[in-house]
């Protein structure tokens, strides 16, 4: 499990809007970029969770094994419930300059090379 995600501050913070237009030059483009990144993070977290829960599905388990499996499922579920929201992770990545911003023209130019 990725512990970097769990170290993000989840408290409510006032943010300076000027910080969000540095990379793109436009606040609305930044919001769109953060929205897309947030969706990517949410999908990745969901896949990771489903993959871990999938390991516990099986037939022919006796009662004791089912109890142990349920406890492990509960622990996994609690971990994922305590993770910060995907939008907070995306904002944290943006503010720590871990995201790369490219315009559609730049992407097209790279494809043509």
Secondary structure by P-SEA (a helix, b strand, c coil): cccccccccccbbbbcccccccccccaaaaaaaaaaaaaaaaaaaaaaaaaaaaaaccccccaaaaaaaaaaaaaaaaaaaacccaaaaaaaaaaaccbbbbcaaaaaaaaac
